């Protein structure tokens, strides 16, 4: 884990925001930074190396959202410089209801 990921993990571990989070969770073919099953919430902390990967990150987010997860991204700078605002934003997301279903029907299929 990077320093910003560790900082955020330390701020939310032990149910400090309510529900339980896990870190470095495999979600084939990805490994997500932080995951809360209760809220169907994935939290990603994007470092400087993500500046040139925004298209891949957008596709990754789209894949995970199609699976029924909510994905929230913060920059490493946000976590390092204003973790209070990051935690407030996470609290708001956690309080909102998770997606209704885990998987969406395939395009053109289903009755």
Backbone atoms as SQL, in Angstrom:
CREATE TABLE atoms (id INTEGER PRIMARY KEY, chain TEXT, resi INTEGER, resn TEXT, atom TEXT, x REAL, y REAL, z REAL);
INSERT INTO atoms VALUES
  (1, 'A', 1, 'UNK', 'N', 0.841, -1.191, 0.000),
  (2, 'A', 1, 'UNK', 'CA', 0.000, 0.000, 0.000),
  (3, 'A', 1, 'UNK', 'C', 0.879, 1.244, 0.000),
  (4, 'A', 2, 'UNK', 'N', 0.417, 2.260, -0.694),
  (5, 'A', 2, 'UNK', 'CA', 1.124, 3.528, -0.707),
  (6, 'A', 2, 'UNK', 'C', 0.828, 4.284, 0.597),
  (7, 'A', 3, 'UNK', 'N', 1.569, 5.330, 0.858),
  (8, 'A', 3, 'UNK', 'CA', 1.338, 6.137, 2.062),
  (9, 'A', 3, 'UNK', 'C', -0.102, 6.672, 2.117),
  (10, 'A', 4, 'UNK', 'N', -0.636, 7.273, 1.037),
  (11, 'A', 4, 'UNK', 'CA', -2.023, 7.752, 1.107),
  (12, 'A', 4, 'UNK', 'C', -3.019, 6.617, 1.360),
  (13, 'A', 5, 'UNK', 'N', -2.796, 5.458, 0.751),
  (14, 'A', 5, 'UNK', 'CA', -3.682, 4.314, 0.999),
  (15, 'A', 5, 'UNK', 'C', -3.614, 3.883, 2.462),
  (16, 'A', 6, 'UNK', 'N', -2.418, 3.847, 3.022),
  (17, 'A', 6, 'UNK', 'CA', -2.271, 3.479, 4.440),
  (18, 'A', 6, 'UNK', 'C', -2.938, 4.504, 5.348),
  (19, 'A', 7, 'UNK', 'N', -2.792, 5.777, 5.016),
  (20, 'A', 7, 'UNK', 'CA', -3.424, 6.828, 5.824),
  (21, 'A', 7, 'UNK', 'C', -4.937, 6.666, 5.830),
  (22, 'A', 8, 'UNK', 'N', -5.517, 6.439, 4.643),
  (23, 'A', 8, 'UNK', 'CA', -6.960, 6.276, 4.556),
  (24, 'A', 8, 'UNK', 'C', -7.391, 4.999, 5.266),
  (25, 'A', 9, 'UNK', 'N', -6.655, 3.927, 5.077),
  (26, 'A', 9, 'UNK', 'CA', -6.962, 2.671, 5.751),
  (27, 'A', 9, 'UNK', 'C', -6.973, 2.859, 7.274),
  (28, 'A', 10, 'UNK', 'N', -5.980, 3.526, 7.796),
  (29, 'A', 10, 'UNK', 'CA', -5.911, 3.752, 9.246),
  (30, 'A', 10, 'UNK', 'C', -7.078, 4.595, 9.751),
  (31, 'A', 11, 'UNK', 'N', -7.612, 5.450, 8.894),
  (32, 'A', 11, 'UNK', 'CA', -8.728, 6.315, 9.295),
  (33, 'A', 11, 'UNK', 'C', -10.075, 5.595, 9.234),
  (34, 'A', 12, 'UNK', 'N', -10.175, 4.503, 8.472),
  (35, 'A', 12, 'UNK', 'CA', -11.477, 3.838, 8.333),
  (36, 'A', 12, 'UNK', 'C', -11.504, 2.433, 8.911),
  (37, 'A', 13, 'UNK', 'N', -10.359, 1.864, 9.241),
  (38, 'A', 13, 'UNK', 'CA', -10.339, 0.488, 9.748),
  (39, 'A', 13, 'UNK', 'C', -11.041, 0.406, 11.092),
  (40, 'A', 14, 'UNK', 'N', -11.447, -0.776, 11.446),
  (41, 'A', 14, 'UNK', 'CA', -12.117, -0.961, 12.732),
  (42, 'A', 14, 'UNK', 'C', -13.481, -0.324, 12.798),
  (43, 'A', 15, 'UNK', 'N', -14.142, -0.220, 11.664),
  (44, 'A', 15, 'UNK', 'CA', -15.511, 0.319, 11.605),
  (45, 'A', 15, 'UNK', 'C', -15.612, 1.782, 12.069),
  (46, 'A', 16, 'UNK', 'N', -14.569, 2.547, 11.838),
  (47, 'A', 16, 'UNK', 'CA', -14.586, 3.949, 12.256),
  (48, 'A', 16, 'UNK', 'C', -15.637, 4.771, 11.504),
  (49, 'A', 17, 'UNK', 'N', -16.009, 4.313, 10.305),
  (50, 'A', 17, 'UNK', 'CA', -17.071, 5.000, 9.554),
  (51, 'A', 17, 'UNK', 'C', -18.391, 4.243, 9.645),
  (52, 'A', 18, 'UNK', 'N', -18.424, 3.177, 10.412),
  (53, 'A', 18, 'UNK', 'CA', -19.633, 2.361, 10.537),
  (54, 'A', 18, 'UNK', 'C', -19.403, 0.963, 10.007),
  (55, 'A', 19, 'UNK', 'N', -19.548, 0.785, 8.686),
  (56, 'A', 19, 'UNK', 'CA', -19.361, -0.559, 8.144),
  (57, 'A', 19, 'UNK', 'C', -17.877, -0.941, 8.053),
  (58, 'A', 20, 'UNK', 'N', -17.671, -2.218, 7.861),
  (59, 'A', 20, 'UNK', 'CA', -16.313, -2.762, 7.786),
  (60, 'A', 20, 'UNK', 'C', -15.744, -2.605, 6.372),
  (61, 'A', 21, 'UNK', 'N', -14.496, -2.191, 6.297),
  (62, 'A', 21, 'UNK', 'CA', -13.755, -2.124, 5.042),
  (63, 'A', 21, 'UNK', 'C', -12.668, -3.180, 5.042),
  (64, 'A', 22, 'UNK', 'N', -12.337, -3.659, 3.863),
  (65, 'A', 22, 'UNK', 'CA', -11.199, -4.550, 3.674),
  (66, 'A', 22, 'UNK', 'C', -10.256, -3.865, 2.700),
  (67, 'A', 23, 'UNK', 'N', -8.984, -4.221, 2.763),
  (68, 'A', 23, 'UNK', 'CA', -8.013, -3.593, 1.863),
  (69, 'A', 23, 'UNK', 'C', -7.432, -4.613, 0.892),
  (70, 'A', 24, 'UNK', 'N', -7.008, -4.100, -0.269),
  (71, 'A', 24, 'UNK', 'CA', -6.378, -4.907, -1.309),
  (72, 'A', 24, 'UNK', 'C', -7.206, -6.156, -1.616),
  (73, 'A', 25, 'UNK', 'N', -8.436, -5.938, -2.062),
  (74, 'A', 25, 'UNK', 'CA', -9.389, -7.018, -2.306),
  (75, 'A', 25, 'UNK', 'C', -9.361, -7.411, -3.784),
  (76, 'A', 26, 'UNK', 'N', -9.130, -8.699, -4.074),
  (77, 'A', 26, 'UNK', 'CA', -9.160, -9.146, -5.469),
  (78, 'A', 26, 'UNK', 'C', -10.581, -9.133, -6.024),
  (79, 'A', 27, 'UNK', 'N', -10.754, -8.532, -7.195),
  (80, 'A', 27, 'UNK', 'CA', -12.013, -8.529, -7.948),
  (81, 'A', 27, 'UNK', 'C', -11.624, -8.734, -9.403),
  (82, 'A', 28, 'UNK', 'N', -11.533, -9.986, -9.756),
  (83, 'A', 28, 'UNK', 'CA', -10.990, -10.418, -11.029),
  (84, 'A', 28, 'UNK', 'C', -11.400, -9.513, -12.175),
  (85, 'A', 29, 'UNK', 'N', -10.497, -8.990, -12.928),
  (86, 'A', 29, 'UNK', 'CA', -9.058, -9.203, -12.912),
  (87, 'A', 29, 'UNK', 'C', -8.303, -8.134, -12.117),
  (88, 'A', 30, 'UNK', 'N', -8.993, -7.400, -11.272),
  (89, 'A', 30, 'UNK', 'CA', -8.400, -6.273, -10.560),
  (90, 'A', 30, 'UNK', 'C', -8.150, -6.594, -9.085),
  (91, 'A', 31, 'UNK', 'N', -7.390, -5.712, -8.451),
  (92, 'A', 31, 'UNK', 'CA', -7.277, -5.682, -6.993),
  (93, 'A', 31, 'UNK', 'C', -7.633, -4.258, -6.601),
  (94, 'A', 32, 'UNK', 'N', -8.705, -4.106, -5.815),
  (95, 'A', 32, 'UNK', 'CA', -9.147, -2.766, -5.440),
  (96, 'A', 32, 'UNK', 'C', -8.479, -2.355, -4.135),
  (97, 'A', 33, 'UNK', 'N', -8.280, -1.055, -3.971),
  (98, 'A', 33, 'UNK', 'CA', -7.583, -0.545, -2.784),
  (99, 'A', 33, 'UNK', 'C', -8.356, -0.855, -1.507),
  (100, 'A', 34, 'UNK', 'N', -9.614, -0.426, -1.446),
  (101, 'A', 34, 'UNK', 'CA', -10.451, -0.616, -0.257),
  (102, 'A', 34, 'UNK', 'C', -11.847, -1.016, -0.701),
  (103, 'A', 35, 'UNK', 'N', -12.486, -1.903, 0.085),
  (104, 'A', 35, 'UNK', 'CA', -13.805, -2.386, -0.294),
  (105, 'A', 35, 'UNK', 'C', -14.681, -2.537, 0.940),
  (106, 'A', 36, 'UNK', 'N', -15.923, -2.063, 0.817),
  (107, 'A', 36, 'UNK', 'CA', -16.937, -2.208, 1.858),
  (108, 'A', 36, 'UNK', 'C', -18.101, -2.997, 1.254),
  (109, 'A', 37, 'UNK', 'N', -18.230, -4.271, 1.670),
  (110, 'A', 37, 'UNK', 'CA', -19.275, -5.139, 1.123),
  (111, 'A', 37, 'UNK', 'C', -20.670, -4.635, 1.481),
  (112, 'A', 38, 'UNK', 'N', -20.841, -4.150, 2.702),
  (113, 'A', 38, 'UNK', 'CA', -22.155, -3.685, 3.165),
  (114, 'A', 38, 'UNK', 'C', -22.708, -2.569, 2.282),
  (115, 'A', 39, 'UNK', 'N', -21.838, -1.682, 1.845),
  (116, 'A', 39, 'UNK', 'CA', -22.250, -0.548, 1.016),
  (117, 'A', 39, 'UNK', 'C', -21.990, -0.779, -0.473),
  (118, 'A', 40, 'UNK', 'N', -21.461, -1.967, -0.824),
  (119, 'A', 40, 'UNK', 'CA', -21.069, -2.269, -2.204),
  (120, 'A', 40, 'UNK', 'C', -20.203, -1.139, -2.763),
  (121, 'A', 41, 'UNK', 'N', -19.244, -0.722, -1.940),
  (122, 'A', 41, 'UNK', 'CA', -18.432, 0.454, -2.235),
  (123, 'A', 41, 'UNK', 'C', -16.966, 0.093, -2.392),
  (124, 'A', 42, 'UNK', 'N', -16.396, 0.516, -3.505),
  (125, 'A', 42, 'UNK', 'CA', -14.970, 0.375, -3.771),
  (126, 'A', 42, 'UNK', 'C', -14.360, 1.760, -3.687),
  (127, 'A', 43, 'UNK', 'N', -13.263, 1.869, -2.946),
  (128, 'A', 43, 'UNK', 'CA', -12.555, 3.146, -2.817),
  (129, 'A', 43, 'UNK', 'C', -11.172, 2.967, -3.427),
  (130, 'A', 44, 'UNK', 'N', -10.849, 3.823, -4.369),
  (131, 'A', 44, 'UNK', 'CA', -9.546, 3.805, -5.008),
  (132, 'A', 44, 'UNK', 'C', -8.811, 5.097, -4.694),
  (133, 'A', 45, 'UNK', 'N', -7.531, 4.981, -4.406),
  (134, 'A', 45, 'UNK', 'CA', -6.675, 6.140, -4.173),
  (135, 'A', 45, 'UNK', 'C', -5.697, 6.189, -5.337),
  (136, 'A', 46, 'UNK', 'N', -5.849, 7.213, -6.156),
  (137, 'A', 46, 'UNK', 'CA', -5.049, 7.342, -7.365),
  (138, 'A', 46, 'UNK', 'C', -3.824, 8.212, -7.124),
  (139, 'A', 47, 'UNK', 'N', -2.658, 7.625, -7.314),
  (140, 'A', 47, 'UNK', 'CA', -1.403, 8.353, -7.172),
  (141, 'A', 47, 'UNK', 'C', -1.021, 9.035, -8.468),
  (142, 'A', 48, 'UNK', 'N', 0.183, 9.573, -8.484),
  (143, 'A', 48, 'UNK', 'CA', 0.661, 10.292, -9.667),
  (144, 'A', 48, 'UNK', 'C', 0.686, 9.406, -10.899),
  (145, 'A', 49, 'UNK', 'N', 0.957, 8.123, -10.725),
  (146, 'A', 49, 'UNK', 'CA', 1.037, 7.228, -11.879),
  (147, 'A', 49, 'UNK', 'C', -0.306, 7.076, -12.585),
  (148, 'A', 50, 'UNK', 'N', -1.381, 7.513, -11.968),
  (149, 'A', 50, 'UNK', 'CA', -2.692, 7.421, -12.598),
  (150, 'A', 50, 'UNK', 'C', -2.948, 8.569, -13.566),
  (151, 'A', 51, 'UNK', 'N', -2.108, 9.597, -13.540),
  (152, 'A', 51, 'UNK', 'CA', -2.313, 10.740, -14.427),
  (153, 'A', 51, 'UNK', 'C', -2.344, 10.334, -15.890),
  (154, 'A', 52, 'UNK', 'N', -1.535, 9.370, -16.272),
  (155, 'A', 52, 'UNK', 'CA', -1.491, 8.945, -17.665),
  (156, 'A', 52, 'UNK', 'C', -2.311, 7.681, -17.911),
  (157, 'A', 53, 'UNK', 'N', -3.098, 7.269, -16.920),
  (158, 'A', 53, 'UNK', 'CA', -3.893, 6.044, -17.032),
  (159, 'A', 53, 'UNK', 'C', -5.384, 6.302, -16.888),
  (160, 'A', 54, 'UNK', 'N', -5.816, 7.519, -17.099),
  (161, 'A', 54, 'UNK', 'CA', -7.215, 7.839, -16.827),
  (162, 'A', 54, 'UNK', 'C', -8.174, 7.015, -17.681),
  (163, 'A', 55, 'UNK', 'N', -7.786, 6.681, -18.923),
  (164, 'A', 55, 'UNK', 'CA', -8.671, 5.872, -19.762),
  (165, 'A', 55, 'UNK', 'C', -8.818, 4.460, -19.199),
  (166, 'A', 56, 'UNK', 'N', -7.712, 3.859, -18.762),
  (167, 'A', 56, 'UNK', 'CA', -7.780, 2.520, -18.165),
  (168, 'A', 56, 'UNK', 'C', -8.550, 2.553, -16.855),
  (169, 'A', 57, 'UNK', 'N', -8.340, 3.595, -16.064),
  (170, 'A', 57, 'UNK', 'CA', -9.081, 3.732, -14.800),
  (171, 'A', 57, 'UNK', 'C', -10.572, 3.885, -15.056),
  (172, 'A', 58, 'UNK', 'N', -10.935, 4.644, -16.093),
  (173, 'A', 58, 'UNK', 'CA', -12.348, 4.836, -16.431),
  (174, 'A', 58, 'UNK', 'C', -12.970, 3.508, -16.862),
  (175, 'A', 59, 'UNK', 'N', -12.246, 2.730, -17.640),
  (176, 'A', 59, 'UNK', 'CA', -12.754, 1.420, -18.066),
  (177, 'A', 59, 'UNK', 'C', -12.891, 0.482, -16.870),
  (178, 'A', 60, 'UNK', 'N', -11.911, 0.502, -15.993),
  (179, 'A', 60, 'UNK', 'CA', -11.948, -0.325, -14.776),
  (180, 'A', 60, 'UNK', 'C', -13.169, 0.047, -13.930),
  (181, 'A', 61, 'UNK', 'N', -13.385, 1.333, -13.757),
  (182, 'A', 61, 'UNK', 'CA', -14.538, 1.812, -12.995),
  (183, 'A', 61, 'UNK', 'C', -15.836, 1.351, -13.660),
  (184, 'A', 62, 'UNK', 'N', -15.913, 1.463, -14.980),
  (185, 'A', 62, 'UNK', 'CA', -17.120, 1.058, -15.702),
  (186, 'A', 62, 'UNK', 'C', -17.390, -0.437, -15.525),
  (187, 'A', 63, 'UNK', 'N', -16.356, -1.256, -15.600),
  (188, 'A', 63, 'UNK', 'CA', -16.516, -2.705, -15.426),
  (189, 'A', 63, 'UNK', 'C', -17.052, -2.998, -14.027),
  (190, 'A', 64, 'UNK', 'N', -16.460, -2.392, -13.023),
  (191, 'A', 64, 'UNK', 'CA', -16.874, -2.637, -11.642),
  (192, 'A', 64, 'UNK', 'C', -18.296, -2.122, -11.392),
  (193, 'A', 65, 'UNK', 'N', -18.637, -0.985, -11.972),
  (194, 'A', 65, 'UNK', 'CA', -19.989, -0.456, -11.806),
  (195, 'A', 65, 'UNK', 'C', -21.024, -1.342, -12.500),
  (196, 'A', 66, 'UNK', 'N', -20.673, -1.920, -13.648),
  (197, 'A', 66, 'UNK', 'CA', -21.587, -2.855, -14.313),
  (198, 'A', 66, 'UNK', 'C', -21.831, -4.092, -13.453),
  (199, 'A', 67, 'UNK', 'N', -20.891, -4.412, -12.593),
  (200, 'A', 67, 'UNK', 'CA', -21.046, -5.547, -11.678),
  (201, 'A', 67, 'UNK', 'C', -21.882, -5.176, -10.452),
  (202, 'A', 68, 'UNK', 'N', -22.284, -3.903, -10.355),
  (203, 'A', 68, 'UNK', 'CA', -23.156, -3.477, -9.267),
  (204, 'A', 68, 'UNK', 'C', -22.458, -2.769, -8.126),
  (205, 'A', 69, 'UNK', 'N', -21.183, -2.435, -8.287),
  (206, 'A', 69, 'UNK', 'CA', -20.451, -1.738, -7.232),
  (207, 'A', 69, 'UNK', 'C', -20.463, -0.235, -7.479),
  (208, 'A', 70, 'UNK', 'N', -20.359, 0.501, -6.397),
  (209, 'A', 70, 'UNK', 'CA', -20.105, 1.937, -6.498),
  (210, 'A', 70, 'UNK', 'C', -18.601, 2.114, -6.379),
  (211, 'A', 71, 'UNK', 'N', -18.041, 2.970, -7.201),
  (212, 'A', 71, 'UNK', 'CA', -16.600, 3.218, -7.171),
  (213, 'A', 71, 'UNK', 'C', -16.377, 4.694, -6.895),
  (214, 'A', 72, 'UNK', 'N', -15.589, 4.968, -5.862),
  (215, 'A', 72, 'UNK', 'CA', -15.236, 6.339, -5.512),
  (216, 'A', 72, 'UNK', 'C', -13.719, 6.453, -5.611),
  (217, 'A', 73, 'UNK', 'N', -13.269, 7.493, -6.283),
  (218, 'A', 73, 'UNK', 'CA', -11.825, 7.713, -6.452),
  (219, 'A', 73, 'UNK', 'C', -11.414, 9.012, -5.795),
  (220, 'A', 74, 'UNK', 'N', -10.295, 8.942, -5.111),
  (221, 'A', 74, 'UNK', 'CA', -9.663, 10.122, -4.543),
  (222, 'A', 74, 'UNK', 'C', -8.232, 10.150, -5.027),
  (223, 'A', 75, 'UNK', 'N', -7.698, 11.344, -5.164),
  (224, 'A', 75, 'UNK', 'CA', -6.285, 11.430, -5.517),
  (225, 'A', 75, 'UNK', 'C', -5.461, 11.276, -4.245),
  (226, 'A', 76, 'UNK', 'N', -4.236, 10.844, -4.425),
  (227, 'A', 76, 'UNK', 'CA', -3.324, 10.724, -3.292),
  (228, 'A', 76, 'UNK', 'C', -3.164, 12.083, -2.614),
  (229, 'A', 77, 'UNK', 'N', -3.134, 13.135, -3.399),
  (230, 'A', 77, 'UNK', 'CA', -2.984, 14.487, -2.841),
  (231, 'A', 77, 'UNK', 'C', -4.168, 14.843, -1.961),
  (232, 'A', 78, 'UNK', 'N', -5.395, 14.487, -2.382),
  (233, 'A', 78, 'UNK', 'CA', -6.568, 14.754, -1.546),
  (234, 'A', 78, 'UNK', 'C', -6.434, 14.068, -0.191),
  (235, 'A', 79, 'UNK', 'N', -6.030, 12.810, -0.208),
  (236, 'A', 79, 'UNK', 'CA', -5.900, 12.060, 1.044),
  (237, 'A', 79, 'UNK', 'C', -4.804, 12.664, 1.912),
  (238, 'A', 80, 'UNK', 'N', -3.686, 13.019, 1.314),
  (239, 'A', 80, 'UNK', 'CA', -2.554, 13.555, 2.076),
  (240, 'A', 80, 'UNK', 'C', -2.830, 14.942, 2.651),
  (241, 'A', 81, 'UNK', 'N', -3.571, 15.769, 1.909),
  (242, 'A', 81, 'UNK', 'CA', -3.724, 17.162, 2.332),
  (243, 'A', 81, 'UNK', 'C', -5.057, 17.474, 3.005),
  (244, 'A', 82, 'UNK', 'N', -6.090, 16.645, 2.775),
  (245, 'A', 82, 'UNK', 'CA', -7.403, 16.960, 3.337),
  (246, 'A', 82, 'UNK', 'C', -8.197, 15.685, 3.608),
  (247, 'A', 83, 'UNK', 'N', -7.664, 14.846, 4.453),
  (248, 'A', 83, 'UNK', 'CA', -8.300, 13.551, 4.724),
  (249, 'A', 83, 'UNK', 'C', -9.668, 13.734, 5.383),
  (250, 'A', 84, 'UNK', 'N', -9.875, 14.825, 6.093),
  (251, 'A', 84, 'UNK', 'CA', -11.166, 15.082, 6.730),
  (252, 'A', 84, 'UNK', 'C', -12.270, 15.173, 5.679),
  (253, 'A', 85, 'UNK', 'N', -12.027, 15.890, 4.603),
  (254, 'A', 85, 'UNK', 'CA', -13.011, 16.015, 3.529),
  (255, 'A', 85, 'UNK', 'C', -13.225, 14.679, 2.836),
  (256, 'A', 86, 'UNK', 'N', -12.164, 13.916, 2.654),
  (257, 'A', 86, 'UNK', 'CA', -12.278, 12.577, 2.060),
  (258, 'A', 86, 'UNK', 'C', -13.175, 11.701, 2.926),
  (259, 'A', 87, 'UNK', 'N', -12.972, 11.722, 4.239),
  (260, 'A', 87, 'UNK', 'CA', -13.775, 10.912, 5.154),
  (261, 'A', 87, 'UNK', 'C', -15.237, 11.368, 5.169),
  (262, 'A', 88, 'UNK', 'N', -15.459, 12.667, 5.094),
  (263, 'A', 88, 'UNK', 'CA', -16.829, 13.187, 5.032),
  (264, 'A', 88, 'UNK', 'C', -17.519, 12.715, 3.754),
  (265, 'A', 89, 'UNK', 'N', -16.804, 12.742, 2.634),
  (266, 'A', 89, 'UNK', 'CA', -17.377, 12.286, 1.368),
  (267, 'A', 89, 'UNK', 'C', -17.700, 10.797, 1.436),
  (268, 'A', 90, 'UNK', 'N', -16.814, 10.008, 2.010),
  (269, 'A', 90, 'UNK', 'CA', -17.068, 8.576, 2.158),
  (270, 'A', 90, 'UNK', 'C', -18.279, 8.323, 3.041),
  (271, 'A', 91, 'UNK', 'N', -18.418, 9.078, 4.116),
  (272, 'A', 91, 'UNK', 'CA', -19.574, 8.918, 5.001),
  (273, 'A', 91, 'UNK', 'C', -20.875, 9.165, 4.256),
  (274, 'A', 92, 'UNK', 'N', -20.890, 10.184, 3.407),
  (275, 'A', 92, 'UNK', 'CA', -22.095, 10.477, 2.622),
  (276, 'A', 92, 'UNK', 'C', -22.419, 9.349, 1.654),
  (277, 'A', 93, 'UNK', 'N', -21.409, 8.809, 1.005),
  (278, 'A', 93, 'UNK', 'CA', -21.631, 7.711, 0.063),
  (279, 'A', 93, 'UNK', 'C', -22.149, 6.485, 0.809),
  (280, 'A', 94, 'UNK', 'N', -21.571, 6.195, 1.953),
  (281, 'A', 94, 'UNK', 'CA', -21.982, 5.031, 2.748),
  (282, 'A', 94, 'UNK', 'C', -23.441, 5.161, 3.170),
  (283, 'A', 95, 'UNK', 'N', -23.876, 6.368, 3.489),
  (284, 'A', 95, 'UNK', 'CA', -25.249, 6.589, 3.949),
  (285, 'A', 95, 'UNK', 'C', -26.274, 6.452, 2.827),
  (286, 'A', 96, 'UNK', 'N', -25.843, 6.613, 1.582),
  (287, 'A', 96, 'UNK', 'CA', -26.785, 6.470, 0.470),
  (288, 'A', 96, 'UNK', 'C', -26.952, 4.985, 0.152),
  (289, 'A', 97, 'UNK', 'N', -28.126, 4.603, -0.331),
  (290, 'A', 97, 'UNK', 'CA', -28.379, 3.177, -0.572),
  (291, 'A', 97, 'UNK', 'C', -27.477, 2.610, -1.656),
  (292, 'A', 98, 'UNK', 'N', -27.054, 1.351, -1.494),
  (293, 'A', 98, 'UNK', 'CA', -26.237, 0.710, -2.530),
  (294, 'A', 98, 'UNK', 'C', -27.067, 0.416, -3.768),
  (295, 'A', 99, 'UNK', 'N', -26.414, 0.059, -4.862),
  (296, 'A', 99, 'UNK', 'CA', -27.142, -0.285, -6.086),
  (297, 'A', 99, 'UNK', 'C', -28.144, -1.411, -5.830),
  (298, 'A', 100, 'UNK', 'N', -29.230, -1.410, -6.591),
  (299, 'A', 100, 'UNK', 'CA', -30.315, -2.369, -6.379),
  (300, 'A', 100, 'UNK', 'C', -29.933, -3.798, -6.718),
  (301, 'A', 101, 'UNK', 'N', -29.171, -4.009, -7.785),
  (302, 'A', 101, 'UNK', 'CA', -28.837, -5.379, -8.166),
  (303, 'A', 101, 'UNK', 'C', -27.357, -5.506, -8.443),
  (304, 'A', 102, 'UNK', 'N', -26.851, -6.721, -8.283),
  (305, 'A', 102, 'UNK', 'CA', -25.429, -6.978, -8.478),
  (306, 'A', 102, 'UNK', 'C', -25.002, -6.981, -9.929),
  (307, 'A', 103, 'UNK', 'N', -25.859, -7.470, -10.811),
  (308, 'A', 103, 'UNK', 'CA', -25.494, -7.550, -12.217),
  (309, 'A', 103, 'UNK', 'C', -26.616, -6.974, -13.067),
  (310, 'A', 104, 'UNK', 'N', -26.236, -6.310, -14.128),
  (311, 'A', 104, 'UNK', 'CA', -27.216, -5.791, -15.067),
  (312, 'A', 104, 'UNK', 'C', -27.388, -6.818, -16.183),
  (313, 'A', 105, 'UNK', 'N', -28.584, -6.898, -16.793),
  (314, 'A', 105, 'UNK', 'CA', -28.764, -7.853, -17.889),
  (315, 'A', 105, 'UNK', 'C', -27.881, -7.496, -19.064),
  (316, 'A', 106, 'UNK', 'N', -27.523, -8.519, -19.823),
  (317, 'A', 106, 'UNK', 'CA', -26.719, -8.278, -21.022),
  (318, 'A', 106, 'UNK', 'C', -27.534, -7.493, -22.029),
  (319, 'A', 107, 'UNK', 'N', -26.850, -6.698, -22.808),
  (320, 'A', 107, 'UNK', 'CA', -27.509, -5.904, -23.819),
  (321, 'A', 107, 'UNK', 'C', -28.227, -6.819, -24.812),
  (322, 'A', 108, 'UNK', 'N', -29.506, -6.560, -25.062),
  (323, 'A', 108, 'UNK', 'CA', -30.276, -7.332, -26.011),
  (324, 'A', 108, 'UNK', 'C', -30.777, -8.667, -25.487),
  (325, 'A', 109, 'UNK', 'N', -30.522, -8.979, -24.227),
  (326, 'A', 109, 'UNK', 'CA', -30.928, -10.272, -23.696),
  (327, 'A', 109, 'UNK', 'C', -31.954, -10.134, -22.603),
  (328, 'A', 110, 'UNK', 'N', -32.513, -11.250, -22.193),
  (329, 'A', 110, 'UNK', 'CA', -33.438, -11.260, -21.070),
  (330, 'A', 110, 'UNK', 'C', -34.864, -10.954, -21.493),
  (331, 'A', 111, 'UNK', 'N', -35.778, -11.350, -20.636),
  (332, 'A', 111, 'UNK', 'CA', -37.182, -11.109, -20.944),
  (333, 'A', 111, 'UNK', 'C', -37.764, -10.065, -20.052);
